């Protein structure tokens, strides 16, 4: 897992839609979906329920997202110091 994957997952959660998230990230939807599947495989759990109405974080996904927000905030704080 790397910071880019974290940012991808946060954008999926923000948009509630993998296609819209991919557009905002300037990558293709299949590429973003592969990153999500790769991360879910690495973690051994699904982070989102895929529904017709959008991507809904699972319980594990909500925990991951909370930690992901903290990590991105730490990155921002680090750049302020440098």
mmCIF file of the N, C-alpha and C atoms, coordinates in Angstrom:
data_MODEL
# 
_entry.id   MODEL 
# 
loop_
_atom_site.group_PDB 
_atom_site.id 
_atom_site.type_symbol 
_atom_site.label_atom_id 
_atom_site.label_alt_id 
_atom_site.label_comp_id 
_atom_site.label_asym_id 
_atom_site.label_entity_id 
_atom_site.label_seq_id 
_atom_site.pdbx_PDB_ins_code 
_atom_site.Cartn_x 
_atom_site.Cartn_y 
_atom_site.Cartn_z 
_atom_site.occupancy 
_atom_site.B_iso_or_equiv 
_atom_site.pdbx_formal_charge 
_atom_site.auth_seq_id 
_atom_site.auth_comp_id 
_atom_site.auth_asym_id 
_atom_site.auth_atom_id 
_atom_site.pdbx_PDB_model_num 
ATOM 1   N N  . UNK A 1 1  ? 0.856   -1.174 0.000   1.00 0.00 ? 1  UNK A N  1 
ATOM 2   C CA . UNK A 1 1  ? 0.000   0.000  0.000   1.00 0.00 ? 1  UNK A CA 1 
ATOM 3   C C  . UNK A 1 1  ? 0.897   1.231  0.000   1.00 0.00 ? 1  UNK A C  1 
ATOM 4   N N  . UNK A 1 2  ? 0.535   2.190  -0.815  1.00 0.00 ? 2  UNK A N  1 
ATOM 5   C CA . UNK A 1 2  ? 1.298   3.428  -0.852  1.00 0.00 ? 2  UNK A CA 1 
ATOM 6   C C  . UNK A 1 2  ? 0.351   4.621  -0.754  1.00 0.00 ? 2  UNK A C  1 
ATOM 7   N N  . UNK A 1 3  ? 0.929   5.788  -0.638  1.00 0.00 ? 3  UNK A N  1 
ATOM 8   C CA . UNK A 1 3  ? 0.121   6.995  -0.443  1.00 0.00 ? 3  UNK A CA 1 
ATOM 9   C C  . UNK A 1 3  ? -0.786  7.267  -1.630  1.00 0.00 ? 3  UNK A C  1 
ATOM 10  N N  . UNK A 1 4  ? -0.363  6.902  -2.828  1.00 0.00 ? 4  UNK A N  1 
ATOM 11  C CA . UNK A 1 4  ? -1.192  7.103  -4.017  1.00 0.00 ? 4  UNK A CA 1 
ATOM 12  C C  . UNK A 1 4  ? -2.466  6.261  -3.902  1.00 0.00 ? 4  UNK A C  1 
ATOM 13  N N  . UNK A 1 5  ? -2.339  5.011  -3.456  1.00 0.00 ? 5  UNK A N  1 
ATOM 14  C CA . UNK A 1 5  ? -3.522  4.165  -3.266  1.00 0.00 ? 5  UNK A CA 1 
ATOM 15  C C  . UNK A 1 5  ? -4.457  4.778  -2.227  1.00 0.00 ? 5  UNK A C  1 
ATOM 16  N N  . UNK A 1 6  ? -3.887  5.318  -1.191  1.00 0.00 ? 6  UNK A N  1 
ATOM 17  C CA . UNK A 1 6  ? -4.696  5.945  -0.142  1.00 0.00 ? 6  UNK A CA 1 
ATOM 18  C C  . UNK A 1 6  ? -5.498  7.107  -0.734  1.00 0.00 ? 6  UNK A C  1 
ATOM 19  N N  . UNK A 1 7  ? -4.829  7.930  -1.530  1.00 0.00 ? 7  UNK A N  1 
ATOM 20  C CA . UNK A 1 7  ? -5.528  9.054  -2.155  1.00 0.00 ? 7  UNK A CA 1 
ATOM 21  C C  . UNK A 1 7  ? -6.619  8.572  -3.107  1.00 0.00 ? 7  UNK A C  1 
ATOM 22  N N  . UNK A 1 8  ? -6.364  7.475  -3.809  1.00 0.00 ? 8  UNK A N  1 
ATOM 23  C CA . UNK A 1 8  ? -7.378  6.897  -4.693  1.00 0.00 ? 8  UNK A CA 1 
ATOM 24  C C  . UNK A 1 8  ? -8.612  6.467  -3.913  1.00 0.00 ? 8  UNK A C  1 
ATOM 25  N N  . UNK A 1 9  ? -8.387  5.773  -2.810  1.00 0.00 ? 9  UNK A N  1 
ATOM 26  C CA . UNK A 1 9  ? -9.508  5.273  -2.005  1.00 0.00 ? 9  UNK A CA 1 
ATOM 27  C C  . UNK A 1 9  ? -10.299 6.433  -1.418  1.00 0.00 ? 9  UNK A C  1 
ATOM 28  N N  . UNK A 1 10 ? -9.600  7.460  -0.960  1.00 0.00 ? 10 UNK A N  1 
ATOM 29  C CA . UNK A 1 10 ? -10.302 8.630  -0.426  1.00 0.00 ? 10 UNK A CA 1 
ATOM 30  C C  . UNK A 1 10 ? -11.168 9.287  -1.493  1.00 0.00 ? 10 UNK A C  1 
ATOM 31  N N  . UNK A 1 11 ? -10.676 9.349  -2.730  1.00 0.00 ? 11 UNK A N  1 
ATOM 32  C CA . UNK A 1 11 ? -11.456 9.972  -3.809  1.00 0.00 ? 11 UNK A CA 1 
ATOM 33  C C  . UNK A 1 11 ? -12.669 9.118  -4.157  1.00 0.00 ? 11 UNK A C  1 
ATOM 34  N N  . UNK A 1 12 ? -12.530 7.795  -4.134  1.00 0.00 ? 12 UNK A N  1 
ATOM 35  C CA . UNK A 1 12 ? -13.686 6.922  -4.374  1.00 0.00 ? 12 UNK A CA 1 
ATOM 36  C C  . UNK A 1 12 ? -14.750 7.184  -3.312  1.00 0.00 ? 12 UNK A C  1 
ATOM 37  N N  . UNK A 1 13 ? -14.336 7.270  -2.069  1.00 0.00 ? 13 UNK A N  1 
ATOM 38  C CA . UNK A 1 13 ? -15.282 7.522  -0.980  1.00 0.00 ? 13 UNK A CA 1 
ATOM 39  C C  . UNK A 1 13 ? -15.928 8.900  -1.122  1.00 0.00 ? 13 UNK A C  1 
ATOM 40  N N  . UNK A 1 14 ? -15.136 9.890  -1.495  1.00 0.00 ? 14 UNK A N  1 
ATOM 41  C CA . UNK A 1 14 ? -15.651 11.252 -1.649  1.00 0.00 ? 14 UNK A CA 1 
ATOM 42  C C  . UNK A 1 14 ? -16.696 11.327 -2.758  1.00 0.00 ? 14 UNK A C  1 
ATOM 43  N N  . UNK A 1 15 ? -16.425 10.660 -3.860  1.00 0.00 ? 15 UNK A N  1 
ATOM 44  C CA . UNK A 1 15 ? -17.324 10.711 -5.018  1.00 0.00 ? 15 UNK A CA 1 
ATOM 45  C C  . UNK A 1 15 ? -18.460 9.687  -4.947  1.00 0.00 ? 15 UNK A C  1 
ATOM 46  N N  . UNK A 1 16 ? -18.304 8.659  -4.112  1.00 0.00 ? 16 UNK A N  1 
ATOM 47  C CA . UNK A 1 16 ? -19.275 7.554  -4.025  1.00 0.00 ? 16 UNK A CA 1 
ATOM 48  C C  . UNK A 1 16 ? -19.479 6.867  -5.368  1.00 0.00 ? 16 UNK A C  1 
ATOM 49  N N  . UNK A 1 17 ? -18.479 6.995  -6.246  1.00 0.00 ? 17 UNK A N  1 
ATOM 50  C CA . UNK A 1 17 ? -18.611 6.463  -7.593  1.00 0.00 ? 17 UNK A CA 1 
ATOM 51  C C  . UNK A 1 17 ? -17.210 6.312  -8.179  1.00 0.00 ? 17 UNK A C  1 
ATOM 52  N N  . UNK A 1 18 ? -16.885 5.110  -8.608  1.00 0.00 ? 18 UNK A N  1 
ATOM 53  C CA . UNK A 1 18 ? -15.521 4.862  -9.083  1.00 0.00 ? 18 UNK A CA 1 
ATOM 54  C C  . UNK A 1 18 ? -15.243 5.566  -10.414 1.00 0.00 ? 18 UNK A C  1 
ATOM 55  N N  . UNK A 1 19 ? -16.249 5.690  -11.267 1.00 0.00 ? 19 UNK A N  1 
ATOM 56  C CA . UNK A 1 19 ? -16.061 6.370  -12.553 1.00 0.00 ? 19 UNK A CA 1 
ATOM 57  C C  . UNK A 1 19 ? -15.796 7.857  -12.347 1.00 0.00 ? 19 UNK A C  1 
ATOM 58  N N  . UNK A 1 20 ? -16.579 8.485  -11.485 1.00 0.00 ? 20 UNK A N  1 
ATOM 59  C CA . UNK A 1 20 ? -16.372 9.906  -11.198 1.00 0.00 ? 20 UNK A CA 1 
ATOM 60  C C  . UNK A 1 20 ? -15.028 10.137 -10.513 1.00 0.00 ? 20 UNK A C  1 
ATOM 61  N N  . UNK A 1 21 ? -14.668 9.234  -9.608  1.00 0.00 ? 21 UNK A N  1 
ATOM 62  C CA . UNK A 1 21 ? -13.370 9.351  -8.931  1.00 0.00 ? 21 UNK A CA 1 
ATOM 63  C C  . UNK A 1 21 ? -12.235 9.249  -9.940  1.00 0.00 ? 21 UNK A C  1 
ATOM 64  N N  . UNK A 1 22 ? -12.336 8.306  -10.865 1.00 0.00 ? 22 UNK A N  1 
ATOM 65  C CA . UNK A 1 22 ? -11.300 8.139  -11.890 1.00 0.00 ? 22 UNK A CA 1 
ATOM 66  C C  . UNK A 1 22 ? -11.162 9.405  -12.726 1.00 0.00 ? 22 UNK A C  1 
ATOM 67  N N  . UNK A 1 23 ? -12.282 9.997  -13.093 1.00 0.00 ? 23 UNK A N  1 
ATOM 68  C CA . UNK A 1 23 ? -12.239 11.235 -13.874 1.00 0.00 ? 23 UNK A CA 1 
ATOM 69  C C  . UNK A 1 23 ? -11.517 12.340 -13.114 1.00 0.00 ? 23 UNK A C  1 
ATOM 70  N N  . UNK A 1 24 ? -11.813 12.489 -11.833 1.00 0.00 ? 24 UNK A N  1 
ATOM 71  C CA . UNK A 1 24 ? -11.185 13.527 -11.011 1.00 0.00 ? 24 UNK A CA 1 
ATOM 72  C C  . UNK A 1 24 ? -9.688  13.264 -10.826 1.00 0.00 ? 24 UNK A C  1 
ATOM 73  N N  . UNK A 1 25 ? -9.308  11.980 -10.828 1.00 0.00 ? 25 UNK A N  1 
ATOM 74  C CA . UNK A 1 25 ? -7.907  11.605 -10.643 1.00 0.00 ? 25 UNK A CA 1 
ATOM 75  C C  . UNK A 1 25 ? -7.137  11.546 -11.963 1.00 0.00 ? 25 UNK A C  1 
ATOM 76  N N  . UNK A 1 26 ? -7.851  11.757 -13.064 1.00 0.00 ? 26 UNK A N  1 
ATOM 77  C CA . UNK A 1 26 ? -7.256  11.717 -14.402 1.00 0.00 ? 26 UNK A CA 1 
ATOM 78  C C  . UNK A 1 26 ? -6.635  10.361 -14.729 1.00 0.00 ? 26 UNK A C  1 
ATOM 79  N N  . UNK A 1 27 ? -7.343  9.297  -14.321 1.00 0.00 ? 27 UNK A N  1 
ATOM 80  C CA . UNK A 1 27 ? -6.947  7.944  -14.696 1.00 0.00 ? 27 UNK A CA 1 
ATOM 81  C C  . UNK A 1 27 ? -8.186  7.234  -15.221 1.00 0.00 ? 27 UNK A C  1 
ATOM 82  N N  . UNK A 1 28 ? -7.994  6.086  -15.820 1.00 0.00 ? 28 UNK A N  1 
ATOM 83  C CA . UNK A 1 28 ? -9.144  5.357  -16.347 1.00 0.00 ? 28 UNK A CA 1 
ATOM 84  C C  . UNK A 1 28 ? -9.861  4.621  -15.217 1.00 0.00 ? 28 UNK A C  1 
ATOM 85  N N  . UNK A 1 29 ? -11.147 4.378  -15.436 1.00 0.00 ? 29 UNK A N  1 
ATOM 86  C CA . UNK A 1 29 ? -11.934 3.641  -14.449 1.00 0.00 ? 29 UNK A CA 1 
ATOM 87  C C  . UNK A 1 29 ? -11.377 2.230  -14.225 1.00 0.00 ? 29 UNK A C  1 
ATOM 88  N N  . UNK A 1 30 ? -11.006 1.495  -15.291 1.00 0.00 ? 30 UNK A N  1 
ATOM 89  C CA . UNK A 1 30 ? -10.439 0.151  -15.041 1.00 0.00 ? 30 UNK A CA 1 
ATOM 90  C C  . UNK A 1 30 ? -9.140  0.194  -14.232 1.00 0.00 ? 30 UNK A C  1 
ATOM 91  N N  . UNK A 1 31 ? -8.307  1.204  -14.467 1.00 0.00 ? 31 UNK A N  1 
ATOM 92  C CA . UNK A 1 31 ? -7.060  1.323  -13.702 1.00 0.00 ? 31 UNK A CA 1 
ATOM 93  C C  . UNK A 1 31 ? -7.350  1.581  -12.228 1.00 0.00 ? 31 UNK A C  1 
ATOM 94  N N  . UNK A 1 32 ? -8.313  2.440  -11.952 1.00 0.00 ? 32 UNK A N  1 
ATOM 95  C CA . UNK A 1 32 ? -8.673  2.733  -10.566 1.00 0.00 ? 32 UNK A CA 1 
ATOM 96  C C  . UNK A 1 32 ? -9.297  1.508  -9.911  1.00 0.00 ? 32 UNK A C  1 
ATOM 97  N N  . UNK A 1 33 ? -10.133 0.818  -10.643 1.00 0.00 ? 33 UNK A N  1 
ATOM 98  C CA . UNK A 1 33 ? -10.752 -0.393 -10.108 1.00 0.00 ? 33 UNK A CA 1 
ATOM 99  C C  . UNK A 1 33 ? -9.677  -1.441 -9.784  1.00 0.00 ? 33 UNK A C  1 
ATOM 100 N N  . UNK A 1 34 ? -8.678  -1.583 -10.635 1.00 0.00 ? 34 UNK A N  1 
ATOM 101 C CA . UNK A 1 34 ? -7.595  -2.534 -10.374 1.00 0.00 ? 34 UNK A CA 1 
ATOM 102 C C  . UNK A 1 34 ? -6.828  -2.159 -9.109  1.00 0.00 ? 34 UNK A C  1 
ATOM 103 N N  . UNK A 1 35 ? -6.603  -0.872 -8.900  1.00 0.00 ? 35 UNK A N  1 
ATOM 104 C CA . UNK A 1 35 ? -5.919  -0.426 -7.679  1.00 0.00 ? 35 UNK A CA 1 
ATOM 105 C C  . UNK A 1 35 ? -6.739  -0.766 -6.431  1.00 0.00 ? 35 UNK A C  1 
ATOM 106 N N  . UNK A 1 36 ? -8.050  -0.557 -6.536  1.00 0.00 ? 36 UNK A N  1 
ATOM 107 C CA . UNK A 1 36 ? -8.929  -0.889 -5.420  1.00 0.00 ? 36 UNK A CA 1 
ATOM 108 C C  . UNK A 1 36 ? -8.913  -2.383 -5.145  1.00 0.00 ? 36 UNK A C  1 
ATOM 109 N N  . UNK A 1 37 ? -9.046  -3.190 -6.184  1.00 0.00 ? 37 UNK A N  1 
ATOM 110 C CA . UNK A 1 37 ? -9.035  -4.647 -6.015  1.00 0.00 ? 37 UNK A CA 1 
ATOM 111 C C  . UNK A 1 37 ? -7.703  -5.132 -5.447  1.00 0.00 ? 37 UNK A C  1 
ATOM 112 N N  . UNK A 1 38 ? -6.615  -4.543 -5.910  1.00 0.00 ? 38 UNK A N  1 
ATOM 113 C CA . UNK A 1 38 ? -5.284  -4.904 -5.415  1.00 0.00 ? 38 UNK A CA 1 
ATOM 114 C C  . UNK A 1 38 ? -5.169  -4.612 -3.920  1.00 0.00 ? 38 UNK A C  1 
ATOM 115 N N  . UNK A 1 39 ? -5.628  -3.441 -3.506  1.00 0.00 ? 39 UNK A N  1 
ATOM 116 C CA . UNK A 1 39 ? -5.570  -3.070 -2.098  1.00 0.00 ? 39 UNK A CA 1 
ATOM 117 C C  . UNK A 1 39 ? -6.464  -3.970 -1.261  1.00 0.00 ? 39 UNK A C  1 
ATOM 118 N N  . UNK A 1 40 ? -7.688  -4.242 -1.740  1.00 0.00 ? 40 UNK A N  1 
ATOM 119 C CA . UNK A 1 40 ? -8.590  -5.122 -1.001  1.00 0.00 ? 40 UNK A CA 1 
ATOM 120 C C  . UNK A 1 40 ? -7.993  -6.516 -0.856  1.00 0.00 ? 40 UNK A C  1 
ATOM 121 N N  . UNK A 1 41 ? -7.318  -7.001 -1.884  1.00 0.00 ? 41 UNK A N  1 
ATOM 122 C CA . UNK A 1 41 ? -6.675  -8.308 -1.801  1.00 0.00 ? 41 UNK A CA 1 
ATOM 123 C C  . UNK A 1 41 ? -5.545  -8.284 -0.781  1.00 0.00 ? 41 UNK A C  1 
ATOM 124 N N  . UNK A 1 42 ? -4.758  -7.213 -0.816  1.00 0.00 ? 42 UNK A N  1 
ATOM 125 C CA . UNK A 1 42 ? -3.647  -7.052 0.127   1.00 0.00 ? 42 UNK A CA 1 
ATOM 126 C C  . UNK A 1 42 ? -4.147  -7.012 1.569   1.00 0.00 ? 42 UNK A C  1 
ATOM 127 N N  . UNK A 1 43 ? -5.260  -6.322 1.796   1.00 0.00 ? 43 UNK A N  1 
ATOM 128 C CA . UNK A 1 43 ? -5.827  -6.195 3.140   1.00 0.00 ? 43 UNK A CA 1 
ATOM 129 C C  . UNK A 1 43 ? -6.642  -7.416 3.555   1.00 0.00 ? 43 UNK A C  1 
ATOM 130 N N  . UNK A 1 44 ? -7.102  -8.181 2.568   1.00 0.00 ? 44 UNK A N  1 
ATOM 131 C CA . UNK A 1 44 ? -7.906  -9.361 2.860   1.00 0.00 ? 44 UNK A CA 1 
ATOM 132 C C  . UNK A 1 44 ? -9.353  -9.051 3.197   1.00 0.00 ? 44 UNK A C  1 
ATOM 133 N N  . UNK A 1 45 ? -9.826  -7.896 2.771   1.00 0.00 ? 45 UNK A N  1 
ATOM 134 C CA . UNK A 1 45 ? -11.214 -7.514 3.048   1.00 0.00 ? 45 UNK A CA 1 
ATOM 135 C C  . UNK A 1 45 ? -11.679 -6.498 2.014   1.00 0.00 ? 45 UNK A C  1 
ATOM 136 N N  . UNK A 1 46 ? -12.984 -6.438 1.825   1.00 0.00 ? 46 UNK A N  1 
ATOM 137 C CA . UNK A 1 46 ? -13.562 -5.440 0.916   1.00 0.00 ? 46 UNK A CA 1 
ATOM 138 C C  . UNK A 1 46 ? -13.675 -4.110 1.647   1.00 0.00 ? 46 UNK A C  1 
ATOM 139 N N  . UNK A 1 47 ? -13.357 -3.055 0.937   1.00 0.00 ? 47 UNK A N  1 
ATOM 140 C CA . UNK A 1 47 ? -13.457 -1.713 1.511   1.00 0.00 ? 47 UNK A CA 1 
ATOM 141 C C  . UNK A 1 47 ? -14.752 -1.022 1.129   1.00 0.00 ? 47 UNK A C  1 
ATOM 142 N N  . UNK A 1 48 ? -15.360 -1.461 0.021   1.00 0.00 ? 48 UNK A N  1 
ATOM 143 C CA . UNK A 1 48 ? -16.600 -0.846 -0.457  1.00 0.00 ? 48 UNK A CA 1 
ATOM 144 C C  . UNK A 1 48 ? -17.593 -1.914 -0.884  1.00 0.00 ? 48 UNK A C  1 
ATOM 145 N N  . UNK A 1 49 ? -18.862 -1.619 -0.646  1.00 0.00 ? 49 UNK A N  1 
ATOM 146 C CA . UNK A 1 49 ? -19.944 -2.395 -1.254  1.00 0.00 ? 49 UNK A CA 1 
ATOM 147 C C  . UNK A 1 49 ? -20.242 -1.720 -2.578  1.00 0.00 ? 49 UNK A C  1 
ATOM 148 N N  . UNK A 1 50 ? -20.286 -2.512 -3.635  1.00 0.00 ? 50 UNK A N  1 
ATOM 149 C CA . UNK A 1 50 ? -20.589 -1.956 -4.947  1.00 0.00 ? 50 UNK A CA 1 
ATOM 150 C C  . UNK A 1 50 ? -22.090 -2.055 -5.176  1.00 0.00 ? 50 UNK A C  1 
ATOM 151 N N  . UNK A 1 51 ? -22.743 -0.924 -5.281  1.00 0.00 ? 51 UNK A N  1 
ATOM 152 C CA . UNK A 1 51 ? -24.188 -0.881 -5.514  1.00 0.00 ? 51 UNK A CA 1 
ATOM 153 C C  . UNK A 1 51 ? -24.471 -0.068 -6.766  1.00 0.00 ? 51 UNK A C  1 
ATOM 154 N N  . UNK A 1 52 ? -25.663 -0.223 -7.289  1.00 0.00 ? 52 UNK A N  1 
ATOM 155 C CA . UNK A 1 52 ? -26.056 0.561  -8.461  1.00 0.00 ? 52 UNK A CA 1 
ATOM 156 C C  . UNK A 1 52 ? -26.047 2.052  -8.140  1.00 0.00 ? 52 UNK A C  1 
ATOM 157 N N  . UNK A 1 53 ? -26.307 2.382  -6.887  1.00 0.00 ? 53 UNK A N  1 
ATOM 158 C CA . UNK A 1 53 ? -26.356 3.783  -6.479  1.00 0.00 ? 53 UNK A CA 1 
ATOM 159 C C  . UNK A 1 53 ? -24.992 4.341  -6.107  1.00 0.00 ? 53 UNK A C  1 
ATOM 160 N N  . UNK A 1 54 ? -23.957 3.504  -6.086  1.00 0.00 ? 54 UNK A N  1 
ATOM 161 C CA . UNK A 1 54 ? -22.617 3.997  -5.788  1.00 0.00 ? 54 UNK A CA 1 
ATOM 162 C C  . UNK A 1 54 ? -21.806 3.059  -4.921  1.00 0.00 ? 54 UNK A C  1 
ATOM 163 N N  . UNK A 1 55 ? -20.668 3.546  -4.523  1.00 0.00 ? 55 UNK A N  1 
ATOM 164 C CA . UNK A 1 55 ? -19.729 2.796  -3.689  1.00 0.00 ? 55 UNK A CA 1 
ATOM 165 C C  . UNK A 1 55 ? -19.952 3.203  -2.235  1.00 0.00 ? 55 UNK A C  1 
ATOM 166 N N  . UNK A 1 56 ? -20.300 2.226  -1.407  1.00 0.00 ? 56 UNK A N  1 
ATOM 167 C CA . UNK A 1 56 ? -20.571 2.475  0.005   1.00 0.00 ? 56 UNK A CA 1 
ATOM 168 C C  . UNK A 1 56 ? -19.481 1.801  0.837   1.00 0.00 ? 56 UNK A C  1 
ATOM 169 N N  . UNK A 1 57 ? -18.769 2.550  1.694   1.00 0.00 ? 57 UNK A N  1 
ATOM 170 C CA . UNK A 1 57 ? -17.729 1.922  2.508   1.00 0.00 ? 57 UNK A CA 1 
ATOM 171 C C  . UNK A 1 57 ? -18.310 0.845  3.433   1.00 0.00 ? 57 UNK A C  1 
ATOM 172 N N  . UNK A 1 58 ? -17.603 -0.271 3.513   1.00 0.00 ? 58 UNK A N  1 
ATOM 173 C CA . UNK A 1 58 ? -17.952 -1.317 4.472   1.00 0.00 ? 58 UNK A CA 1 
ATOM 174 C C  . UNK A 1 58 ? -17.479 -0.860 5.853   1.00 0.00 ? 58 UNK A C  1 
ATOM 175 N N  . UNK A 1 59 ? -17.721 -1.674 6.863   1.00 0.00 ? 59 UNK A N  1 
ATOM 176 C CA . UNK A 1 59 ? -17.224 -1.352 8.205   1.00 0.00 ? 59 UNK A CA 1 
ATOM 177 C C  . UNK A 1 59 ? -15.698 -1.227 8.163   1.00 0.00 ? 59 UNK A C  1 
ATOM 178 N N  . UNK A 1 60 ? -15.046 -2.201 7.534   1.00 0.00 ? 60 UNK A N  1 
ATOM 179 C CA . UNK A 1 60 ? -13.580 -2.145 7.397   1.00 0.00 ? 60 UNK A CA 1 
ATOM 180 C C  . UNK A 1 60 ? -13.171 -0.924 6.583   1.00 0.00 ? 60 UNK A C  1 
ATOM 181 N N  . UNK A 1 61 ? -13.949 -0.605 5.564   1.00 0.00 ? 61 UNK A N  1 
ATOM 182 C CA . UNK A 1 61 ? -13.665 0.562  4.735   1.00 0.00 ? 61 UNK A CA 1 
ATOM 183 C C  . UNK A 1 61 ? -13.731 1.854  5.524   1.00 0.00 ? 61 UNK A C  1 
ATOM 184 N N  . UNK A 1 62 ? -14.706 1.964  6.421   1.00 0.00 ? 62 UNK A N  1 
ATOM 185 C CA . UNK A 1 62 ? -14.821 3.177  7.235   1.00 0.00 ? 62 UNK A CA 1 
ATOM 186 C C  . UNK A 1 62 ? -13.608 3.324  8.153   1.00 0.00 ? 62 UNK A C  1 
ATOM 187 N N  . UNK A 1 63 ? -13.135 2.219  8.709   1.00 0.00 ? 63 UNK A N  1 
ATOM 188 C CA . UNK A 1 63 ? -11.942 2.260  9.558   1.00 0.00 ? 63 UNK A CA 1 
ATOM 189 C C  . UNK A 1 63 ? -10.731 2.666  8.720   1.00 0.00 ? 63 UNK A C  1 
ATOM 190 N N  . UNK A 1 64 ? -10.594 2.061  7.552   1.00 0.00 ? 64 UNK A N  1 
ATOM 191 C CA . UNK A 1 64 ? -9.482  2.378  6.652   1.00 0.00 ? 64 UNK A CA 1 
ATOM 192 C C  . UNK A 1 64 ? -9.521  3.857  6.256   1.00 0.00 ? 64 UNK A C  1 
ATOM 193 N N  . UNK A 1 65 ? -10.692 4.351  5.910   1.00 0.00 ? 65 UNK A N  1 
ATOM 194 C CA . UNK A 1 65 ? -10.831 5.743  5.490   1.00 0.00 ? 65 UNK A CA 1 
ATOM 195 C C  . UNK A 1 65 ? -10.458 6.716  6.606   1.00 0.00 ? 65 UNK A C  1 
ATOM 196 N N  . UNK A 1 66 ? -10.853 6.403  7.833   1.00 0.00 ? 66 UNK A N  1 
ATOM 197 C CA . UNK A 1 66 ? -10.510 7.283  8.959   1.00 0.00 ? 66 UNK A CA 1 
ATOM 198 C C  . UNK A 1 66 ? -8.995  7.375  9.114   1.00 0.00 ? 66 UNK A C  1 
ATOM 199 N N  . UNK A 1 67 ? -8.330  6.233  9.027   1.00 0.00 ? 67 UNK A N  1 
ATOM 200 C CA . UNK A 1 67 ? -6.875  6.210  9.139   1.00 0.00 ? 67 UNK A CA 1 
ATOM 201 C C  . UNK A 1 67 ? -6.236  6.884  7.920   1.00 0.00 ? 67 UNK A C  1 
ATOM 202 N N  . UNK A 1 68 ? -6.805  6.674  6.746   1.00 0.00 ? 68 UNK A N  1 
ATOM 203 C CA . UNK A 1 68 ? -6.283  7.279  5.520   1.00 0.00 ? 68 UNK A CA 1 
ATOM 204 C C  . UNK A 1 68 ? -6.329  8.802  5.610   1.00 0.00 ? 68 UNK A C  1 
ATOM 205 N N  . UNK A 1 69 ? -7.414  9.338  6.148   1.00 0.00 ? 69 UNK A N  1 
ATOM 206 C CA . UNK A 1 69 ? -7.520  10.796 6.324   1.00 0.00 ? 69 UNK A CA 1 
ATOM 207 C C  . UNK A 1 69 ? -6.404  11.298 7.241   1.00 0.00 ? 69 UNK A C  1 
ATOM 208 N N  . UNK A 1 70 ? -6.134  10.555 8.309   1.00 0.00 ? 70 UNK A N  1 
ATOM 209 C CA . UNK A 1 70 ? -5.066  10.943 9.237   1.00 0.00 ? 70 UNK A CA 1 
ATOM 210 C C  . UNK A 1 70 ? -3.706  10.941 8.533   1.00 0.00 ? 70 UNK A C  1 
ATOM 211 N N  . UNK A 1 71 ? -3.474  9.936  7.697   1.00 0.00 ? 71 UNK A N  1 
ATOM 212 C CA . UNK A 1 71 ? -2.191  9.836  6.998   1.00 0.00 ? 71 UNK A CA 1 
ATOM 213 C C  . UNK A 1 71 ? -2.006  10.987 6.006   1.00 0.00 ? 71 UNK A C  1 
ATOM 214 N N  . UNK A 1 72 ? -3.049  11.326 5.293   1.00 0.00 ? 72 UNK A N  1 
ATOM 215 C CA . UNK A 1 72 ? -2.968  12.442 4.347   1.00 0.00 ? 72 UNK A CA 1 
ATOM 216 C C  . UNK A 1 72 ? -2.758  13.753 5.103   1.00 0.00 ? 72 UNK A C  1 
ATOM 217 N N  . UNK A 1 73 ? -3.431  13.909 6.233   1.00 0.00 ? 73 UNK A N  1 
ATOM 218 C CA . UNK A 1 73 ? -3.234  15.110 7.046   1.00 0.00 ? 73 UNK A CA 1 
ATOM 219 C C  . UNK A 1 73 ? -1.790  15.197 7.540   1.00 0.00 ? 73 UNK A C  1 
ATOM 220 N N  . UNK A 1 74 ? -1.209  14.050 7.946   1.00 0.00 ? 74 UNK A N  1 
ATOM 221 C CA . UNK A 1 74 ? 0.184   14.036 8.394   1.00 0.00 ? 74 UNK A CA 1 
ATOM 222 C C  . UNK A 1 74 ? 1.115   14.424 7.250   1.00 0.00 ? 74 UNK A C  1 
ATOM 223 N N  . UNK A 1 75 ? 0.820   13.963 6.047   1.00 0.00 ? 75 UNK A N  1 
ATOM 224 C CA . UNK A 1 75 ? 1.635   14.314 4.880   1.00 0.00 ? 75 UNK A CA 1 
ATOM 225 C C  . UNK A 1 75 ? 1.591   15.823 4.659   1.00 0.00 ? 75 UNK A C  1 
ATOM 226 N N  . UNK A 1 76 ? 0.396   16.407 4.743   1.00 0.00 ? 76 UNK A N  1 
ATOM 227 C CA . UNK A 1 76 ? 0.253   17.847 4.552   1.00 0.00 ? 76 UNK A CA 1 
ATOM 228 C C  . UNK A 1 76 ? 1.039   18.618 5.617   1.00 0.00 ? 76 UNK A C  1 
ATOM 229 N N  . UNK A 1 77 ? 0.958   18.160 6.856   1.00 0.00 ? 77 UNK A N  1 
ATOM 230 C CA . UNK A 1 77 ? 1.670   18.818 7.952   1.00 0.00 ? 77 UNK A CA 1 
ATOM 231 C C  . UNK A 1 77 ? 3.183   18.728 7.756   1.00 0.00 ? 77 UNK A C  1 
ATOM 232 N N  . UNK A 1 78 ? 3.650   17.596 7.262   1.00 0.00 ? 78 UNK A N  1 
ATOM 233 C CA . UNK A 1 78 ? 5.074   17.403 7.029   1.00 0.00 ? 78 UNK A CA 1 
ATOM 234 C C  . UNK A 1 78 ? 5.573   18.385 5.985   1.00 0.00 ? 78 UNK A C  1 
ATOM 235 N N  . UNK A 1 79 ? 4.806   18.584 4.925   1.00 0.00 ? 79 UNK A N  1 
ATOM 236 C CA . UNK A 1 79 ? 5.221   19.516 3.887   1.00 0.00 ? 79 UNK A CA 1 
ATOM 237 C C  . UNK A 1 79 ? 5.222   20.958 4.387   1.00 0.00 ? 79 UNK A C  1 
ATOM 238 N N  . UNK A 1 80 ? 4.407   21.263 5.367   1.00 0.00 ? 80 UNK A N  1 
ATOM 239 C CA . UNK A 1 80 ? 4.402   22.617 5.933   1.00 0.00 ? 80 UNK A CA 1 
ATOM 240 C C  . UNK A 1 80 ? 5.710   22.876 6.695   1.00 0.00 ? 80 UNK A C  1 
ATOM 241 N N  . UNK A 1 81 ? 6.249   21.834 7.301   1.00 0.00 ? 81 UNK A N  1 
ATOM 242 C CA . UNK A 1 81 ? 7.478   21.963 8.102   1.00 0.00 ? 81 UNK A CA 1 
ATOM 243 C C  . UNK A 1 81 ? 8.693   22.118 7.202   1.00 0.00 ? 81 UNK A C  1 
ATOM 244 N N  . UNK A 1 82 ? 8.674   21.431 6.082   1.00 0.00 ? 82 UNK A N  1 
ATOM 245 C CA . UNK A 1 82 ? 9.859   21.419 5.198   1.00 0.00 ? 82 UNK A CA 1 
ATOM 246 C C  . UNK A 1 82 ? 10.025  22.706 4.480   1.00 0.00 ? 82 UNK A C  1 
# 
